[in-house]
Amino acid sequence: MLSPNLGETGYGGMGSGTGFSRTLRQASLGAAAACCLALAALGLGACGLFGPGSDTAVEPVEVEPAEPDIERLKLLDSQHIDNRLLVVTLQTSALAEPTRVQILLPDLYDTAPTRRFPVVYLLQGAIDDYTAWVREGHAEAITAGYPMIFVMPDAGNDGFYSDWFNGGAFGPPRWESYHIDQLVPWIDAHYRTLASRRGRAIAGVSMGGFGAASYAARHPDLFAAVVSFSGLVNSNTLPDQKTIPEKVFGPRASQEVRWRGHNPWDLAGNLRGMDVSLYTRNGLPGKDWLGLDPAEIIVHQQNVDLHQQLLAENVPHHWDDHGAGPHKWPTWQEDLTEVLVHLAEVFAAPPPDPSPVSFKAIEPDYRIYGWHVVLERPVLEFSALRDADAHGFSLSGSGSAIVTTPPVYTPHTEYALTMDLGAGPQTSHLRSTASGRLAIHVPLGPVNPYQQYTEAAKSAGGNKEYVAKVTIRPVPGSAAKEAPAGSR
């Protein structure tokens, strides 16, 4: 898709949900070039606008879903520690060195050879490794008897589940690329999983709680449930800004948008439609804990922040504030024991995909629940797709975009698009693809010259946000027609 290596104001990577898209992390076209080529493919000229006043029904080319990125993942070794626990060693260009994963198979994995199982990804905290959940969390004993596969990957001492900025050089480590684009599809390809959103959950402790919540918010179409145990879930707080190394997202003063683009608090609305659980204690003395724990005091406030933000966004969630207690493994053992009962219920009746779809991101190219948005703009900033369903959507941001819908329309059929950019609605016609998608050009407004949240942007009054509302309806009497010669 698009290259992340665009310098200080370039785009950072984001894996996006359906089909495990190879998004911005892989070198290819820039956002402007991609948008122009897409328009050219639609027959609109190199960078022509599909203006809302056009009355021509355009036949767009087919848009193919992204393929999994598992060919970059190589199995180096696999060891059975016991009848349930495996350790696999993998090599990927996303990381500088080989990496290991612990996998706990269910007790009946070998005795039920045709059965498929849901997967729970358990993420480690900082200054730890992939062995933490079994070694300190007693995960093997706690998960015994549950018909689930548990996957525990490495994430480095301070990896923070992100593709590192590295001073603008990017490159390894690319933890998000590895975990989301490579490891998840690799697990599905090599084990008998329920290989869809309804069969996946993600959970983590401390830094891993950040990772679970961030991955879930950035890829909500991959997971049915997310659980954070004492997670660092709001990097807008000062202690957390000192905890996360600059090499991860860059200096906060110049790269705040990158921090926010991975921050669960900023992305709370993306969790709508997912089963969300927040576990926390307050770090104060209590029945089983006599001291003060500054780490848990800090993350408790962050969890309160996220809890309140989820309430403000009307996102249902489970709020489990257990009061007194430390930032320690014995508390997380209790939490895991408790939440497994709940996850079994979630997998038995998984939440449906949300409809309509709403999603915000800082990346200029993302896929979510079958929608594909490619923005043409020179700087990094938030945009949002909102209330998207078969009847239309709204898009906010700056510049222009190509929005490709899921395949929900009658193939090769004409549809009327009513677009309102704030100056009154105008209508044009567009023909669906062979698979029933529409590829819609959306002109938002003048591009912002400065990356969002920088001093330059603040001095200019902040990044301006434009909103386009698009309504889609069939054209009366327009039946599906045979595709023109040369179309796909």
TORPA-87864 format. One line per 2 residues: for each residue z, x negated, y of C-alpha. Coordinates in pm, whole numbers, plus 50000, padded with zeros to 5 digits. Each point is the difference from the previous one (the first is absolute). Example, Ala and Ser with C-alpha at 12.3 -4.5 7.8 and 13.67 -1.06 7.14 Angstrom:
// residues 2
50780,48770,49550 | 49934,49863,50344
// end
This chain:
// residues 488
50000,50000,50000 | 50117,49838,50324
50129,49652,50067 | 50358,49945,50118
49922,49660,50143 | 49936,50106,50358
50252,49779,50177 | 50301,50098,50207
49871,50347,50074 | 49826,50046,49666
50079,50248,49728 | 50262,49953,49732
49945,50116,49646 | 50077,50335,49849
49933,50116,49649 | 49922,50367,50002
50062,50255,49739 | 49734,50174,49798
49797,49759,49789 | 50208,49700,50111
49758,49918,50279 | 49925,49639,50080
50080,50047,50362 | 50042,49767,50294
50141,49715,49801 | 49661,49899,49859
49736,49823,50202 | 49702,50218,50081
49875,50185,50306 | 50190,50041,50324
50102,50351,50103 | 49728,50033,50260
49730,49879,49762 | 50119,50234,49726
49995,50297,50233 | 49653,49911,50129
49862,49953,49649 | 50149,50331,49893
49832,50170,50294 | 49672,49829,49923
50025,50121,49641 | 50042,50349,50137
49675,49961,50189 | 50168,49982,50341
49881,49660,50112 | 50182,49671,50005
50290,50128,50206 | 49886,50348,50096
50245,50281,50055 | 50001,50316,49797
50076,50199,50309 | 50158,50343,49971
49700,50151,50176 | 49753,49892,49730
49836,50283,49808 | 49841,49787,49726
50130,50027,49644 | 50027,49639,49885
49984,49898,49631 | 50264,49725,49956
50005,49741,49726 | 50255,50023,49722
50336,49834,50059 | 50137,49843,49684
50373,49975,49929 | 50144,49650,50004
50046,49830,49665 | 50325,49846,49875
50047,49633,50085 | 50125,49886,49660
49733,49743,49924 | 50186,49759,50230
50310,50025,49779 | 50010,49768,49697
50253,50019,49718 | 50138,49654,49924
50282,50086,49761 | 50188,50291,49844
50336,49972,49824 | 50202,50266,49818
50366,49934,50078 | 50112,50289,49778
49859,50331,49877 | 49992,50141,50356
49989,49708,50243 | 49684,49798,50070
49929,49725,50249 | 49638,49950,50108
49867,49714,50211 | 49705,50079,50225
49773,49801,50227 | 49842,50143,50313
49827,49862,50308 | 50239,50214,50205
50281,49754,49919 | 50011,49621,50008
50166,49970,49658 | 50016,50201,49676
50243,50290,50011 | 50209,50181,49740
50079,50363,49928 | 50266,50150,49776
49902,50321,49822 | 50235,50237,49817
49822,50225,49752 | 50158,50327,49882
50176,50001,49663 | 49731,50214,49840
49700,49809,50141 | 49901,49861,49657
50094,50309,49799 | 49794,50238,50218
49668,49812,50019 | 49806,50282,50167
50258,50089,50264 | 49967,49894,50362
50297,49933,50225 | 50081,50012,50372
50068,49669,50175 | 50287,49906,50230
49948,49686,50210 | 50338,49833,50073
49985,49754,50291 | 50238,49708,50052
50199,49909,50310 | 49986,49683,50207
50113,49660,49870 | 49939,50123,49645
49716,50036,49751 | 49836,50223,49741
50294,49960,49758 | 50252,50159,50238
49982,50358,49872 | 50066,49900,49640
50233,49707,50074 | 50214,50158,50275
49902,50364,49995 | 50046,50053,49624
49671,50190,50006 | 49932,49952,49629
50322,50177,49900 | 49984,50264,50273
49639,50099,49927 | 50045,50020,49620
49892,50336,49866 | 49780,50094,50297
49631,50054,49913 | 49880,49784,50286
49850,49653,50052 | 50185,49783,50252
49809,49723,50178 | 50189,49730,50193
49768,49758,50185 | 50091,49691,50197
49984,50016,50380 | 50128,49659,50110
50330,49922,50168 | 49887,50159,50327
49656,50144,49928 | 50072,50339,50162
49728,50169,49797 | 49725,49921,50249
49686,49796,50043 | 50130,49723,50225
49868,49945,50350 | 50061,49625,49974
49946,49937,50371 | 49665,50179,49990
49869,49797,49704 | 50083,50275,49747
49936,49895,49640 | 50269,49959,49731
50247,50139,49940 | 49843,50345,49998
50273,50193,49822 | 49868,50346,50087
49651,49914,49878 | 50144,49871,49675
50247,50283,49935 | 49787,50295,50112
49635,49902,49952 | 50044,49787,49688
50326,50048,49810 | 50012,50382,50000
49648,50040,49855 | 50061,49707,49761
50310,50171,49860 | 49800,50322,49960
49722,49811,49821 | 50229,49815,49756
50275,50251,49919 | 50001,50367,49908
50090,50135,50342 | 49946,50331,50174
49751,49830,50230 | 50021,50224,50305
50231,50088,50285 | 50184,50257,49789
50103,49726,49756 | 50130,49736,50244
50321,49939,50193 | 50114,49698,50200
50354,49885,50078 | 50171,49690,50134
50322,49841,50125 | 50054,49851,50347
49673,49816,50082 | 49858,50184,49699
50112,50328,50157 | 49787,49904,50299
49714,49920,49762 | 50030,50329,49812
50013,50209,50316 | 49726,49801,50174
49764,50009,49702 | 50065,50371,49952
49933,50075,50368 | 49687,49784,50010
49869,50126,49663 | 50144,50350,49952
49718,50104,49768 | 50122,49745,49742
50358,50118,49947 | 50168,50330,49921
50346,49869,50094 | 50163,49721,50199
50361,49881,49987 | 50166,49754,50238
50335,49849,49901 | 50165,49854,50313
49652,49926,50133 | 49909,49821,50322
49803,50302,50116 | 49981,49957,50379
49879,49663,50126 | 50026,50123,50359
50369,49909,49989 | 50095,49655,50130
50177,49867,49687 | 49696,50075,49786
49765,49826,50244 | 50203,49685,49941
50004,50056,49624 | 49621,50020,49956
49832,49659,50049 | 49738,49979,50276
49739,49885,49750 | 50004,50346,49839
49885,50215,50294 | 49983,49748,50284
50221,49968,50309 | 50142,50341,50088
49912,49957,50369 | 49626,49959,49935
49959,50176,49663 | 50233,50300,50022
49725,50233,49877 | 49986,49809,49669
50374,50041,49957 | 49977,50373,50073
49695,50044,49779 | 50214,49907,49697
50328,50150,50118 | 50122,50304,49802
50161,50153,50311 | 49668,49994,50190
49811,50136,49698 | 50254,50266,49899
49751,50287,50035 | 49774,49841,49738
50266,50074,49736 | 49946,50375,50027
49914,50144,49659 | 50185,49725,49812
50343,50018,49840 | 50212,49774,50225
50352,49872,49927 | 50215,49779,50225
50315,49844,49853 | 50244,49819,50228
50364,49908,50057 | 50165,49911,50328
50141,49656,49919 | 50357,50107,50080
50306,49969,49774 | 50064,50274,49747
50139,50079,49658 | 49800,49735,49811
49930,49765,50291 | 50266,49843,50220
49794,49786,50237 | 49735,50043,50266
49634,49938,49915 | 49796,49927,50316
49669,50024,49810 | 50071,50356,49885
50130,50097,50344 | 49663,49895,50146
49782,50170,49738 | 50216,50312,50011
49904,50052,50363 | 49635,49939,49914
50019,50261,49726 | 50163,50245,50241
49709,49929,50238 | 49742,50074,49730
50191,50307,49884 | 49994,50138,50355
49633,49913,50043 | 49911,50179,49676
50189,50305,50128 | 49810,49980,50330
49670,49978,49809 | 50102,50294,49775
49969,49784,49689 | 50227,50129,49718
50208,49724,49841 | 50316,49926,49806
50266,49841,50222 | 50266,49822,49792
50257,49840,50231 | 50280,49903,49762
50240,49888,50273 | 50206,49686,49943
49840,49722,49799 | 49826,49662,50019
49649,49857,49984 | 50050,49900,49637
49844,50051,49657 | 50281,50211,49851
49926,50273,50256 | 49628,49987,49925
50070,50023,49627 | 50178,50329,50073
49711,50115,50218 | 49736,49916,49737
50200,50185,49735 | 50013,50304,50227
49641,49997,50120 | 49842,49966,49654
50112,50353,49917 | 49827,50118,50315
49681,49799,49935 | 49975,50157,49653
49996,50338,50174 | 49737,49881,50248
49771,49876,49723 | 50047,50327,49812
49882,50196,50306 | 49835,49753,50242
49935,50106,50359 | 49641,50107,50070
49784,49805,50241 | 50076,50120,50353
49755,50235,50165 | 49912,49964,50278
50017,49620,50014 | 50155,49807,50289
50013,49619,50014 | 50048,49732,50266
49913,49631,49973 | 49926,49694,50210
49704,49889,49786 | 49646,50093,50109
49890,50080,49642 | 50209,50209,49761
49966,50247,49715 | 50251,50274,49933
49984,50292,49754 | 49620,49972,49984
49950,49970,50377 | 49850,49679,50139
50037,49900,50366 | 49818,49703,50158
50076,49941,50367 | 49794,49794,50244
50233,49835,50250 | 50081,49640,50102
50382,50001,49978 | 50278,50091,49760
50173,50332,50074 | 50116,50317,49832
49763,50284,49922 | 50075,50321,49813
49809,50241,49781 | 50178,50336,50015
49975,50344,49842 | 49701,49892,49792
49865,50248,49746 | 49671,50170,49915
50012,50192,50329 | 50020,49694,50224
50234,49738,50145 | 50111,49824,50316
49976,49627,50063 | 50186,49807,50268
49941,49648,50127 | 49738,49829,50212
49639,49890,49955 | 49807,50191,49735
50022,50060,49628 | 49819,50107,49688
50213,50250,49807 | 49879,50067,49645
50148,50302,49829 | 50096,50046,49635
49728,50155,49776 | 50101,50361,50065
49676,50148,50136 | 49689,50141,49837
49756,49709,49954 | 49694,49977,50228
50115,50293,50210 | 50005,50036,50377
50335,50031,50177 | 50085,50076,50362
50237,49753,50168 | 50180,50113,50312
50146,49701,50182 | 50243,50025,50289
50062,49676,50189 | 50206,50170,50269
49712,50117,50217 | 49915,50309,49796
49861,50049,49649 | 49642,49913,49908
49824,50068,49670 | 49758,49796,49789
49873,50016,49642 | 50038,49753,49715
49885,50007,49637 | 50236,49909,49716
49928,49717,49757 | 49908,50032,49633
50371,49987,49911 | 50101,50255,50262
50136,49770,50272 | 49942,50007,50374
49981,49677,50202 | 50088,50095,50358
49972,49778,50306 | 50289,50063,50238
49980,49856,50356 | 50362,49979,50118
49991,49832,50340 | 49983,49663,50174
50145,49713,49798 | 50331,49850,50102
49963,49636,50109 | 50341,49878,49880
50182,50004,49667 | 50264,50273,49998
50357,49915,50114 | 49903,49662,50152
50108,49911,50354 | 49638,50028,50111
49979,50352,49858 | 50330,50099,50160
49886,49861,50338 | 49686,50213,49971
50210,50312,49943 | 49991,49997,49620
49720,50072,49757 | 49825,50328,50074
49967,50241,49710 | 49712,50245,49975
49991,50296,49765 | 49697,50161,49839
50035,50328,49814 | 49727,50082,49746
49948,50338,49837 | 49771,50026,49696
49838,50321,49880 | 49695,50086,49786
49684,50107,50176 | 49926,50364,49909
49704,50022,49764 | 49992,49625,49936
49970,49963,49623 | 50008,49667,49821
49658,49837,50020 | 49836,49735,49790
50077,49653,50128 | 49720,49838,50202
49811,49720,49829 | 50183,49669,50021
50346,50151,50056 | 50285,49937,49758
// end
